[in-house]
């Protein structure tokens, strides 16, 4: 297996087209699938929980998105199984 550490796999831009702040760095956590999907979802859930008091709407939106992917996977498993 060809393991890598942290590396620049994605190019991130603002949807507005405005430039990113100097020194901007982000880590992408894929929640739609992949080898590390469970760890990524746990990280995203931890973020949602951490911001719940400051931004309940963001928390709820993230939880909804996580639920959508988990439910979709459950349905696919039932259809395949």
N, C-alpha and C positions, 0 to 999 in steps of 0.2 A: 504494500500500500504506500502510495506517495503522499505522505503527510506534510503539510505546510503549517507554519505558524500564522501569525497575523500578517496579511498581505493585502494589497490594494486590488481587489477583484472587480469592484463596481465604480462607475463614474456617477457622481451625484451632482445634480443641478437643482436650482430652485425652479418651481413651475412658473414663477413670475418672470423668469429670465434675469432677475437681478443677480449680481455677483454674490458669492459666498463670502463670509467674513474672513479676513486674513487668519491663517492658522486653523481654519475649519477642518475638523476631522470627525468622521462618523463611522460607526460600526453597524453593518447591516445584519439584522437577525431575520432570517427567512422563516415564516410561519406556515408556508404553503406546502412544504415537504423538504426532503433532503436528508442526508445522513444525520444531521444534528437538530432535526426539527423539534424533538422533545426539549432539548436544552434551550433552543431559541424561544420556544413558546414559554418556557419557565422564566426566561429573562424578560420577555415582553410582559408577562403577567406581573412580575416583580416591579417593573417600571410603572405599570398601570396602578398597582396598589400604592406605590410611593407617591404618585401625583394625585391620587383620588381627592384628598382634601383641598388641594389647590385648584384642581380642574376636574370636577366630577363628570362633566360631559366627555372629556378625553378618556377618562377611565372607563366609562360605559361604552364608548365607541370601540375601544381596544378590546374589551371583554366580548362585545358582540362579534367582532371580527374573529377572535380566537374561537368562539363558540361555533361560528359558521364553518370554519375549516375542520374543527373536530367533529361536528355533526356530519359534514360531507364525507369524511373518512369513515365514520361509523356506517353510513348508508352504503358506501362502496364495499365495505367488508361484508355486509349482509347480502348484497347482490352477488358478490363473488363467491361467498361461502355457501 
